[in-house]
Amino acid sequence: MGPIKDIGRIIIGAIIAATLGSLFYTIDTGVLSFFATAILTLSLIKLFKWNAAPILAVSLIPYFSHPASIWALPAAVMASLVGLVLTLWCIGKLEQLTWITRLDPTLRKMTSVIMRTVRRQPVTGITQETRN
């Protein structure tokens, strides 16, 4: 349960940071707002012990991308991170299935046979032929 809890905390932290960055960018697009966003995000990272440096980067995206809506970035961050976690969760569940682990040696044997039958000319040979 530990890694899932940490991943959830990082996702929540990224959403909060993106919302904070969008809010400060909406208030003012200047350097003071940029600095305040960075300082506040770093303080939140330290306070909640979020061990993920990209959280700061996510909070500063609005200053470089200039979103049209205040909620565009937080929604995009949430959708992409939840989609990533769901994909990784599904892959983890597939790896736990026993029939896939039994297929693994067979797939490796098929791959090695295919790779032996496909003979590729080295890149240096192709380059040497084109020079002549």
N, CA and C atoms as an extended XYZ file, in Angstrom:
396
Properties=species:S:1:pos:R:3:atomname:S:1:resname:S:1:resid:I:1 pbc="F F F"
N         0.826       -1.202        0.000 N   MET     1
C         0.000        0.000        0.000 CA  MET     1
C         0.864        1.258        0.000 C   MET     1
N         2.140        1.136        0.385 N   GLY     2
C         3.030        2.285        0.486 CA  GLY     2
C         3.253        3.025       -0.822 C   GLY     2
N         3.684        2.321       -1.911 N   PRO     3
C         3.940        3.037       -3.163 CA  PRO     3
C         2.693        3.706       -3.737 C   PRO     3
N         1.548        3.064       -3.587 N   ILE     4
C         0.311        3.649       -4.112 CA  ILE     4
C        -0.022        4.925       -3.337 C   ILE     4
N         0.198        4.903       -2.041 N   LYS     5
C        -0.049        6.079       -1.218 CA  LYS     5
C         0.883        7.225       -1.634 C   LYS     5
N         2.159        6.909       -1.881 N   ASP     6
C         3.113        7.932       -2.313 CA  ASP     6
C         2.752        8.495       -3.686 C   ASP     6
N         2.349        7.630       -4.584 N   ILE     7
C         1.962        8.082       -5.923 CA  ILE     7
C         0.735        8.983       -5.840 C   ILE     7
N        -0.218        8.606       -5.006 N   GLY     8
C        -1.405        9.445       -4.812 CA  GLY     8
C        -1.055       10.809       -4.249 C   GLY     8
N        -0.126       10.832       -3.300 N   ARG     9
C         0.308       12.119       -2.734 CA  ARG     9
C         0.990       12.988       -3.789 C   ARG     9
N         1.789       12.376       -4.644 N   ILE    10
C         2.477       13.131       -5.696 CA  ILE    10
C         1.475       13.676       -6.709 C   ILE    10
N         0.486       12.860       -7.071 N   ILE    11
C        -0.543       13.324       -8.008 CA  ILE    11
C        -1.315       14.496       -7.409 C   ILE    11
N        -1.714       14.375       -6.153 N   ILE    12
C        -2.432       15.474       -5.495 CA  ILE    12
C        -1.549       16.713       -5.415 C   ILE    12
N        -0.263       16.512       -5.094 N   GLY    13
C         0.667       17.634       -5.051 CA  GLY    13
C         0.822       18.319       -6.398 C   GLY    13
N         0.894       17.534       -7.470 N   ALA    14
C         1.023       18.111       -8.805 CA  ALA    14
C        -0.226       18.890       -9.196 C   ALA    14
N        -1.391       18.375       -8.834 N   ILE    15
C        -2.643       19.075       -9.150 CA  ILE    15
C        -2.728       20.382       -8.360 C   ILE    15
N        -2.369       20.329       -7.080 N   ILE    16
C        -2.380       21.551       -6.258 CA  ILE    16
C        -1.388       22.571       -6.810 C   ILE    16
N        -0.192       22.119       -7.164 N   ALA    17
C         0.818       23.030       -7.697 CA  ALA    17
C         0.388       23.638       -9.027 C   ALA    17
N        -0.222       22.832       -9.892 N   ALA    18
C        -0.695       23.353      -11.173 CA  ALA    18
C        -1.815       24.370      -10.968 C   ALA    18
N        -2.692       24.093      -10.027 N   THR    19
C        -3.769       25.037       -9.722 CA  THR    19
C        -3.200       26.328       -9.147 C   THR    19
N        -2.237       26.201       -8.264 N   LEU    20
C        -1.590       27.369       -7.673 CA  LEU    20
C        -0.896       28.213       -8.741 C   LEU    20
N        -0.160       27.562       -9.614 N   GLY    21
C         0.515       28.282      -10.702 CA  GLY    21
C        -0.468       28.970      -11.624 C   GLY    21
N        -1.548       28.294      -11.972 N   SER    22
C        -2.563       28.903      -12.840 CA  SER    22
C        -3.233       30.094      -12.163 C   SER    22
N        -3.491       29.947      -10.868 N   LEU    23
C        -4.132       31.035      -10.119 CA  LEU    23
C        -3.231       32.264      -10.056 C   LEU    23
N        -1.969       32.062       -9.701 N   PHE    24
C        -1.047       33.195       -9.647 CA  PHE    24
C        -0.807       33.803      -11.019 C   PHE    24
N        -0.781       32.978      -12.063 N   TYR    25
C        -0.607       33.499      -13.412 CA  TYR    25
C        -1.816       34.329      -13.843 C   TYR    25
N        -3.012       33.906      -13.423 N   THR    26
C        -4.227       34.650      -13.744 CA  THR    26
C        -4.230       36.001      -13.035 C   THR    26
N        -3.743       36.040      -11.803 N   ILE    27
C        -3.690       37.294      -11.052 CA  ILE    27
C        -2.701       38.258      -11.686 C   ILE    27
N        -1.495       37.773      -11.982 N   ASP    28
C        -0.458       38.625      -12.570 CA  ASP    28
C         0.493       37.748      -13.373 C   ASP    28
N         0.899       38.215      -14.534 N   THR    29
C         1.780       37.431      -15.397 CA  THR    29
C         3.242       37.823      -15.245 C   THR    29
N         3.554       38.615      -14.255 N   GLY    30
C         4.910       39.143      -14.104 CA  GLY    30
C         5.843       38.266      -13.294 C   GLY    30
N         7.025       38.841      -13.061 N   VAL    31
C         8.088       38.143      -12.359 CA  VAL    31
C         7.742       37.921      -10.890 C   VAL    31
N         7.074       38.893      -10.261 N   LEU    32
C         6.701       38.747       -8.857 CA  LEU    32
C         5.780       37.551       -8.649 C   LEU    32
N         4.833       37.383       -9.533 N   SER    33
C         3.914       36.253       -9.466 CA  SER    33
C         4.659       34.936       -9.689 C   SER    33
N         5.587       34.946      -10.632 N   PHE    34
C         6.411       33.767      -10.909 CA  PHE    34
C         7.208       33.378       -9.664 C   PHE    34
N         7.833       34.365       -9.033 N   PHE    35
C         8.620       34.141       -7.829 CA  PHE    35
C         7.747       33.637       -6.682 C   PHE    35
N         6.576       34.230       -6.516 N   ALA    36
C         5.663       33.803       -5.450 CA  ALA    36
C         5.199       32.365       -5.664 C   ALA    36
N         4.918       32.007       -6.916 N   THR    37
C         4.515       30.639       -7.237 CA  THR    37
C         5.628       29.661       -6.878 C   THR    37
N         6.853       29.991       -7.261 N   ALA    38
C         7.989       29.107       -6.977 CA  ALA    38
C         8.210       28.953       -5.473 C   ALA    38
N         8.190       30.061       -4.744 N   ILE    39
C         8.429       30.008       -3.299 CA  ILE    39
C         7.322       29.223       -2.590 C   ILE    39
N         6.075       29.498       -2.940 N   LEU    40
C         4.959       28.809       -2.293 CA  LEU    40
C         4.958       27.309       -2.627 C   LEU    40
N         5.261       26.973       -3.859 N   THR    41
C         5.313       25.562       -4.250 CA  THR    41
C         6.450       24.834       -3.536 C   THR    41
N         7.613       25.469       -3.458 N   LEU    42
C         8.718       24.862       -2.727 CA  LEU    42
C         8.385       24.678       -1.249 C   LEU    42
N         7.674       25.639       -0.685 N   SER    43
C         7.255       25.523        0.715 CA  SER    43
C         6.294       24.360        0.910 C   SER    43
N         5.362       24.189       -0.027 N   LEU    44
C         4.423       23.063        0.054 CA  LEU    44
C         5.141       21.723       -0.109 C   LEU    44
N         6.124       21.681       -0.999 N   ILE    45
C         6.893       20.453       -1.201 CA  ILE    45
C         7.612       20.075        0.095 C   ILE    45
N         8.192       21.066        0.727 N   LYS    46
C         8.906       20.801        1.983 CA  LYS    46
C         7.934       20.456        3.113 C   LYS    46
N         6.813       21.163        3.196 N   LEU    47
C         5.842       20.955        4.263 CA  LEU    47
C         5.215       19.560        4.196 C   LEU    47
N         4.782       19.161        3.011 N   PHE    48
C         4.100       17.870        2.856 CA  PHE    48
C         5.048       16.724        2.499 C   PHE    48
N         6.347       17.029        2.384 N   LYS    49
C         7.373       16.022        2.076 CA  LYS    49
C         7.065       15.269        0.780 C   LYS    49
N         6.692       16.036       -0.236 N   TRP    50
C         6.485       15.456       -1.561 CA  TRP    50
C         7.857       15.251       -2.172 C   TRP    50
N         8.221       14.037       -2.422 N   ASN    51
C         9.535       13.737       -2.954 CA  ASN    51
C         9.465       13.657       -4.483 C   ASN    51
N         9.100       14.747       -5.110 N   ALA    52
C         8.986       14.774       -6.572 CA  ALA    52
C         9.281       16.183       -7.070 C   ALA    52
N        10.445       16.350       -7.659 N   ALA    53
C        10.843       17.662       -8.169 CA  ALA    53
C         9.946       18.173       -9.307 C   ALA    53
N         9.362       17.315      -10.159 N   PRO    54
C         8.514       17.833      -11.233 CA  PRO    54
C         7.295       18.613      -10.749 C   PRO    54
N         6.966       18.507       -9.479 N   ILE    55
C         5.833       19.276       -8.961 CA  ILE    55
C         6.103       20.768       -9.133 C   ILE    55
N         7.323       21.207       -8.882 N   LEU    56
C         7.669       22.617       -9.084 CA  LEU    56
C         7.567       22.986      -10.562 C   LEU    56
N         8.034       22.113      -11.429 N   ALA    57
C         7.972       22.386      -12.866 CA  ALA    57
C         6.531       22.524      -13.347 C   ALA    57
N         5.642       21.686      -12.832 N   VAL    58
C         4.235       21.743      -13.228 CA  VAL    58
C         3.611       23.072      -12.803 C   VAL    58
N         4.020       23.587      -11.646 N   SER    59
C         3.442       24.844      -11.172 CA  SER    59
C         3.879       26.030      -12.021 C   SER    59
N         5.013       25.911      -12.710 N   LEU    60
C         5.529       27.033      -13.504 CA  LEU    60
C         5.140       26.970      -14.981 C   LEU    60
N         4.447       25.940      -15.394 N   ILE    61
C         4.049       25.791      -16.800 CA  ILE    61
C         3.232       26.974      -17.321 C   ILE    61
N         2.274       27.527      -16.573 N   PRO    62
C         1.465       28.616      -17.132 CA  PRO    62
C         2.283       29.827      -17.579 C   PRO    62
N         3.411       30.067      -16.970 N   TYR    63
C         4.224       31.222      -17.330 CA  TYR    63
C         4.913       31.049      -18.674 C   TYR    63
N         4.978       29.819      -19.150 N   PHE    64
C         5.615       29.556      -20.436 CA  PHE    64
C         4.621       29.148      -21.522 C   PHE    64
N         3.457       28.631      -21.120 N   SER    65
C         2.492       28.163      -22.116 CA  SER    65
C         1.320       29.111      -22.315 C   SER    65
N         1.084       30.024      -21.393 N   HIS    66
C         0.011       31.015      -21.462 CA  HIS    66
C        -1.357       30.369      -21.736 C   HIS    66
N        -1.895       29.632      -20.757 N   PRO    67
C        -3.185       28.954      -20.973 CA  PRO    67
C        -4.333       29.945      -21.097 C   PRO    67
N        -5.331       29.552      -21.866 N   ALA    68
C        -6.498       30.410      -22.071 CA  ALA    68
C        -7.436       30.372      -20.869 C   ALA    68
N        -7.481       29.259      -20.188 N   SER    69
C        -8.377       29.077      -19.052 CA  SER    69
C        -7.574       28.755      -17.801 C   SER    69
N        -8.098       29.175      -16.667 N   ILE    70
C        -7.413       28.922      -15.409 CA  ILE    70
C        -7.412       27.434      -15.063 C   ILE    70
N        -8.401       26.690      -15.530 N   TRP    71
C        -8.513       25.277      -15.186 CA  TRP    71
C        -7.946       24.349      -16.254 C   TRP    71
N        -7.419       24.882      -17.334 N   ALA    72
C        -6.904       24.021      -18.400 CA  ALA    72
C        -5.706       23.198      -17.932 C   ALA    72
N        -4.754       23.825      -17.286 N   LEU    73
C        -3.557       23.107      -16.849 CA  LEU    73
C        -3.837       22.104      -15.725 C   LEU    73
N        -4.534       22.496      -14.648 N   PRO    74
C        -4.800       21.486      -13.610 CA  PRO    74
C        -5.587       20.282      -14.126 C   PRO    74
N        -6.523       20.521      -15.024 N   ALA    75
C        -7.294       19.403      -15.584 CA  ALA    75
C        -6.408       18.509      -16.443 C   ALA    75
N        -5.523       19.121      -17.221 N   ALA    76
C        -4.615       18.335      -18.058 CA  ALA    76
C        -3.632       17.533      -17.209 C   ALA    76
N        -3.116       18.143      -16.158 N   VAL    77
C        -2.193       17.437      -15.259 CA  VAL    77
C        -2.901       16.258      -14.597 C   VAL    77
N        -4.100       16.492      -14.107 N   MET    78
C        -4.843       15.417      -13.451 CA  MET    78
C        -5.134       14.278      -14.429 C   MET    78
N        -5.610       14.615      -15.616 N   ALA    79
C        -5.949       13.581      -16.598 CA  ALA    79
C        -4.720       12.775      -17.015 C   ALA    79
N        -3.612       13.459      -17.252 N   SER    80
C        -2.422       12.738      -17.703 CA  SER    80
C        -1.837       11.855      -16.601 C   SER    80
N        -1.784       12.348      -15.378 N   LEU    81
C        -1.221       11.539      -14.291 CA  LEU    81
C        -2.123       10.371      -13.906 C   LEU    81
N        -3.422       10.590      -13.880 N   VAL    82
C        -4.341        9.486      -13.574 CA  VAL    82
C        -4.292        8.450      -14.694 C   VAL    82
N        -4.224        8.905      -15.935 N   GLY    83
C        -4.098        7.978      -17.059 CA  GLY    83
C        -2.810        7.172      -16.994 C   GLY    83
N        -1.724        7.819      -16.610 N   LEU    84
C        -0.448        7.123      -16.475 CA  LEU    84
C        -0.505        6.078      -15.370 C   LEU    84
N        -1.054        6.446      -14.226 N   VAL    85
C        -1.146        5.506      -13.107 CA  VAL    85
C        -2.057        4.328      -13.459 C   VAL    85
N        -3.178        4.591      -14.112 N   LEU    86
C        -4.068        3.491      -14.512 CA  LEU    86
C        -3.392        2.550      -15.502 C   LEU    86
N        -2.645        3.116      -16.441 N   THR    87
C        -1.926        2.287      -17.404 CA  THR    87
C        -0.891        1.414      -16.705 C   THR    87
N        -0.123        2.005      -15.807 N   LEU    88
C         0.882        1.235      -15.077 CA  LEU    88
C         0.240        0.183      -14.175 C   LEU    88
N        -0.898        0.504      -13.593 N   TRP    89
C        -1.608       -0.462      -12.756 CA  TRP    89
C        -2.076       -1.650      -13.584 C   TRP    89
N        -2.633       -1.366      -14.773 N   CYS    90
C        -3.095       -2.446      -15.659 CA  CYS    90
C        -1.932       -3.332      -16.105 C   CYS    90
N        -0.806       -2.724      -16.420 N   ILE    91
C         0.365       -3.507      -16.816 CA  ILE    91
C         0.841       -4.381      -15.660 C   ILE    91
N         0.825       -3.833      -14.462 N   GLY    92
C         1.202       -4.614      -13.281 CA  GLY    92
C         0.277       -5.793      -13.068 C   GLY    92
N        -1.017       -5.594      -13.264 N   LYS    93
C        -1.976       -6.693      -13.117 CA  LYS    93
C        -1.768       -7.752      -14.200 C   LYS    93
N        -1.470       -7.315      -15.429 N   LEU    94
C        -1.215       -8.281      -16.503 CA  LEU    94
C         0.030       -9.113      -16.219 C   LEU    94
N         1.045       -8.483      -15.638 N   GLU    95
C         2.267       -9.211      -15.328 CA  GLU    95
C         2.048      -10.256      -14.236 C   GLU    95
N         1.039      -10.086      -13.427 N   GLN    96
C         0.765      -11.040      -12.358 CA  GLN    96
C         0.026      -12.279      -12.841 C   GLN    96
N        -0.521      -12.234      -14.041 N   LEU    97
C        -1.229      -13.388      -14.582 CA  LEU    97
C        -0.241      -14.511      -14.880 C   LEU    97
N        -0.599      -15.723      -14.515 N   THR    98
C         0.335      -16.852      -14.640 CA  THR    98
C         0.562      -17.269      -16.083 C   THR    98
N        -0.438      -17.165      -16.945 N   TRP    99
C        -0.254      -17.637      -18.321 CA  TRP    99
C         0.712      -16.748      -19.083 C   TRP    99
N         0.832      -15.495      -18.696 N   ILE   100
C         1.791      -14.614      -19.370 CA  ILE   100
C         3.212      -14.996      -18.978 C   ILE   100
N         3.417      -15.359      -17.725 N   THR   101
C         4.761      -15.765      -17.304 CA  THR   101
C         5.174      -17.073      -17.960 C   THR   101
N         4.196      -17.930      -18.265 N   ARG   102
C         4.527      -19.163      -18.978 CA  ARG   102
C         4.841      -18.894      -20.438 C   ARG   102
N         4.300      -17.823      -20.995 N   LEU   103
C         4.578      -17.474      -22.385 CA  LEU   103
C         5.956      -16.829      -22.548 C   LEU   103
N         6.496      -16.288      -21.502 N   ASP   104
C         7.737      -15.530      -21.596 CA  ASP   104
C         8.884      -16.318      -22.227 C   ASP   104
N         9.214      -17.546      -21.788 N   PRO   105
C        10.306      -18.280      -22.450 CA  PRO   105
C        10.022      -18.564      -23.922 C   PRO   105
N         8.766      -18.852      -24.237 N   THR   106
C         8.393      -19.104      -25.624 CA  THR   106
C         8.585      -17.855      -26.468 C   THR   106
N         8.176      -16.714      -25.940 N   LEU   107
C         8.344      -15.458      -26.676 CA  LEU   107
C         9.818      -15.123      -26.866 C   LEU   107
N        10.636      -15.382      -25.870 N   ARG   108
C        12.074      -15.120      -26.009 CA  ARG   108
C        12.690      -16.017      -27.082 C   ARG   108
N        12.258      -17.285      -27.126 N   LYS   109
C        12.786      -18.208      -28.132 CA  LYS   109
C        12.374      -17.746      -29.526 C   LYS   109
N        11.100      -17.323      -29.684 N   MET   110
C        10.626      -16.840      -30.983 CA  MET   110
C        11.390      -15.589      -31.401 C   MET   110
N        11.648      -14.704      -30.472 N   THR   111
C        12.366      -13.473      -30.784 CA  THR   111
C        13.785      -13.775      -31.231 C   THR   111
N        14.452      -14.704      -30.548 N   SER   112
C        15.827      -15.029      -30.928 CA  SER   112
C        15.873      -15.686      -32.309 C   SER   112
N        14.880      -16.526      -32.637 N   VAL   113
C        14.834      -17.160      -33.957 CA  VAL   113
C        14.610      -16.098      -35.031 C   VAL   113
N        13.706      -15.167      -34.777 N   ILE   114
C        13.426      -14.107      -35.749 CA  ILE   114
C        14.652      -13.234      -35.949 C   ILE   114
N        15.342      -12.905      -34.866 N   MET   115
C        16.512      -12.034      -34.973 CA  MET   115
C        17.661      -12.725      -35.707 C   MET   115
N        17.775      -14.060      -35.575 N   ARG   116
C        18.826      -14.779      -36.297 CA  ARG   116
C        18.531      -14.841      -37.785 C   ARG   116
N        17.255      -14.917      -38.154 N   THR   117
C        16.917      -15.038      -39.570 CA  THR   117
C        17.027      -13.699      -40.298 C   THR   117
N        16.844      -12.623      -39.566 N   VAL   118
C        16.942      -11.307      -40.193 CA  VAL   118
C        18.401      -10.861      -40.118 C   VAL   118
N        19.054      -10.836      -41.249 N   ARG   119
C        20.457      -10.422      -41.293 CA  ARG   119
C        20.501       -8.986      -41.813 C   ARG   119
N        21.065       -8.137      -40.992 N   ARG   120
C        21.179       -6.734      -41.407 CA  ARG   120
C        22.641       -6.423      -41.689 C   ARG   120
N        22.827       -5.590      -42.696 N   GLN   121
C        24.170       -5.164      -43.025 CA  GLN   121
C        24.577       -4.060      -42.051 C   GLN   121
N        25.788       -4.098      -41.545 N   PRO   122
C        26.200       -3.061      -40.610 CA  PRO   122
C        26.149       -1.677      -41.247 C   PRO   122
N        25.923       -0.693      -40.449 N   VAL   123
C        25.813        0.680      -40.930 CA  VAL   123
C        27.108        1.118      -41.590 C   VAL   123
N        28.241        0.707      -41.063 N   THR   124
C        29.516        1.114      -41.655 CA  THR   124
C        29.671        0.551      -43.062 C   THR   124
N        29.149       -0.657      -43.301 N   GLY   125
C        29.213       -1.239      -44.638 CA  GLY   125
C        28.385       -0.449      -45.629 C   GLY   125
N        27.232       -0.011      -45.213 N   ILE   126
C        26.370        0.799      -46.080 CA  ILE   126
C        27.055        2.122      -46.396 C   ILE   126
N        27.646        2.731      -45.406 N   THR   127
C        28.338        4.001      -45.607 CA  THR   127
C        29.520        3.832      -46.551 C   THR   127
N        30.272        2.738      -46.379 N   GLN   128
C        31.446        2.495      -47.227 CA  GLN   128
C        31.017        2.270      -48.665 C   GLN   128
N        29.902        1.552      -48.903 N   GLU   129
C        29.424        1.306      -50.266 CA  GLU   129
C        28.983        2.582      -50.942 C   GLU   129
N        28.355        3.495      -50.180 N   THR   130
C        27.879        4.739      -50.789 CA  THR   130
C        29.037        5.660      -51.116 C   THR   130
N        30.153        5.529      -50.413 N   ARG   131
C        31.318        6.376      -50.707 CA  ARG   131
C        32.007        5.933      -51.989 C   ARG   131
N        31.970        4.635      -52.323 N   ASN   132
C        32.656        4.116      -53.515 CA  ASN   132
C        31.929        4.442      -54.744 C   ASN   132
